[in-house]
Amino acid sequence: MMDRPFAAGSAQRRYWMMCLLVWGLHAVLVAVAFPLSELFTQLPLVHIDSPFHQYQVDVARELWEKHSLIGYDPWFAAGSIGGVNYNASAKAPALLAIMLSPVFGTVIAYKLYVFMAALVAPGFVLWAMRLLAADAVTAIAAMVLGVLLWWVSALHWYHTAGMVAFVLASYASLPYILLAWRSTAGALSAATVLALGVFGAIGMFVHPLFPIPVIFTVPFLVAANWKQVRPKALVLVAVVVPILCLLPNIVWMVPSLRYPGWSDGSLSPFQKVVDIHIVFLEAIGRIEGAARGARLYPLMWACALWALSSATESRLRRVAAGFVCAILALVVFSAVGAYWPVIGTLQPNRLSAAAYLLLIVPAAIGIGSAWRALGRTGIVRYMALMSMAVLLLASAFFGRELKNEVSSAQTAHYGRPAPEVGGEGGMTEWLGEWIRRNTTDQARILFETSQGRVHDGAHIAGRLVHATGREFIGGPYVFMHHAGFWDGHVFGRPIDAFSVQAFSAQLELYNIGWIIVHSPVSKAYLDAHPQLSAIARHGPLTIYRVQQEPDYFLEGKGRVVGRKLDRIELDDVEGPAVTIKYHFVNGLVTDPPATLQSVYRDGDPQPFIRVLAPARRLAIVFP
């Protein structure tokens, strides 16, 4: 017999409290590793993608002051449209920062978002167990597995690397999947349909990959429980609910389609390796190549086998079967999905972490089944005893892993060693200070970004722009389209493929005054360029001065006297027409009014701004 449902009766309250204790332990560990003492200080999160996302948050806050979701960003790539069109996964912290803007700046608002996202993750597991009407042992097992996966699997790396929204959305998908599936088997009310739509819309807003685990899992659960499905409810869940999920997100999806970001996802190698062997390697817990396994995974698969056995009550066995089929499909998809370029842009390798999060459900059901089998006789009881013994030994091992992961010890970690809030590194501080002291806003900086994050382990370009008030050629991230520079690849080709004359033409086209590089191939090329002189070195960095007069005008004369989001200010403008070294986008106007044209130059696929009959002093505005 199955235990009484987890949510029922006063006798189960002690199990409820045990689940809350597991959640509380997680909260304590998060507070220690973050640490809580730095939550309201100005010490920033500066690790891997965090500075990039904080730049996106800063842009969103500035745009919101004029009640806009997109705007003209003059700080990178000689001007481009920025905002929600180049912000797939930082919309939630941007919204939080906007709400808290009267009280906190971006640094604290972003830390609050990261901290809260970590705290609430186990709550979604608990909610899922209540929706499943799981017994006490199953619910407690699920909570323990949910906490362990957050700390000792690839999910912790994603979280500490700045991919907070992906981890949060993955946890949120667990109760959503069960809620959507349960809704297909009952009399579906308008309130439930609306709740599914609102929940799904929020999930998509947090991260666009939120629907993927749902799309993979709900059909298998429906198929495994087909006798309970009501056709009308199924149609509502399959057709009406997705529409409700999409409708609120049209607010940001339409601008993204109208003004696609200039980053080139097809160039990025991140999370898009095609290798079916990843499935096996991760299943046995290996971290090798693109495989991001965890030692917990084999144990979870073993527990899932119990869930599929005859020892499990039939209702839960069908649920476990649906989840296992979905997980297998999703891990295969994550390993080979990038074979198709359009799927590769989703970075499918990361979805295996979401798939193993789904494994919580069958694994927890299996642990519950093994526990109940202790009361049986014969070989089933002996197998259950052996399984419980293995789980007891494993708990000691994973307790040690958990202790290591929370520590600052110089040992192997899944995520970043504590403390998560570490502030700027020495290289970032030096660069910011050097740029402020030795450059001006009369020319741009060509900054070589890094896939390997040589700049203190982070993508720091956005942070440097806001700290120094200088324009950068390139982008706040690697793999910007054409006007970008990463690891020896600049302006659409390897740097050593440029002739001296061709590279000099690019320096003039983008008004580049300084070049900051780290890669040996870039240094070798630039050291031999007669127009450049090395003026500073720090660690792997070399800074070059470009020997040319700064000038933001391709045609005519004038000065750029100010720039900010949505506005470039010109003065002392001379000539019947002027062309400036900023990219043209549809929607730009001038104040006072003048005619704008787009002009293509020197192989750049984006046109530049040409103004006919300009006033002596004018502003180019994106209203």
Secondary structure as UniProt FT lines:
FT   TURN            6..7
FT   HELIX           10..12
FT   HELIX           13..33
FT   TURN            34..35
FT   HELIX           36..38
FT   TURN            39..40
FT   HELIX           50..64
FT   TURN            65..67
FT   STRAND          70..73
FT   TURN            77..78
FT   STRAND          80..83
FT   HELIX           84..86
FT   HELIX           91..100
FT   TURN            101..103
FT   HELIX           106..132
FT   HELIX           136..151
FT   HELIX           154..160
FT   TURN            161..162
FT   HELIX           164..183
FT   TURN            184..185
FT   HELIX           190..206
FT   TURN            208..210
FT   HELIX           211..224
FT   HELIX           226..228
FT   HELIX           231..235
FT   HELIX           236..240
FT   HELIX           241..258
FT   TURN            265..267
FT   TURN            270..271
FT   HELIX           277..283
FT   TURN            284..285
FT   STRAND          287..288
FT   TURN            289..290
FT   STRAND          291..292
FT   HELIX           296..307
FT   TURN            310..311
FT   HELIX           314..336
FT   HELIX           337..339
FT   HELIX           341..344
FT   TURN            345..346
FT   HELIX           348..350
FT   HELIX           351..358
FT   HELIX           360..373
FT   TURN            374..375
FT   HELIX           379..406
FT   HELIX           426..438
FT   TURN            441..442
FT   STRAND          444..447
FT   TURN            451..452
FT   TURN            454..457
FT   HELIX           461..468
FT   STRAND          472..473
FT   STRAND          485..486
FT   TURN            487..488
FT   STRAND          489..490
FT   TURN            491..492
FT   STRAND          493..494
FT   HELIX           495..497
FT   HELIX           500..509
FT   TURN            510..511
FT   STRAND          512..517
FT   HELIX           520..527
FT   TURN            530..531
FT   STRAND          532..538
FT   TURN            539..540
FT   STRAND          541..546
FT   STRAND          553..564
FT   TURN            565..566
FT   STRAND          567..583
FT   TURN            586..587
FT   STRAND          589..591
FT   STRAND          595..599
FT   TURN            602..603
FT   STRAND          608..612
FT   STRAND          618..621
//
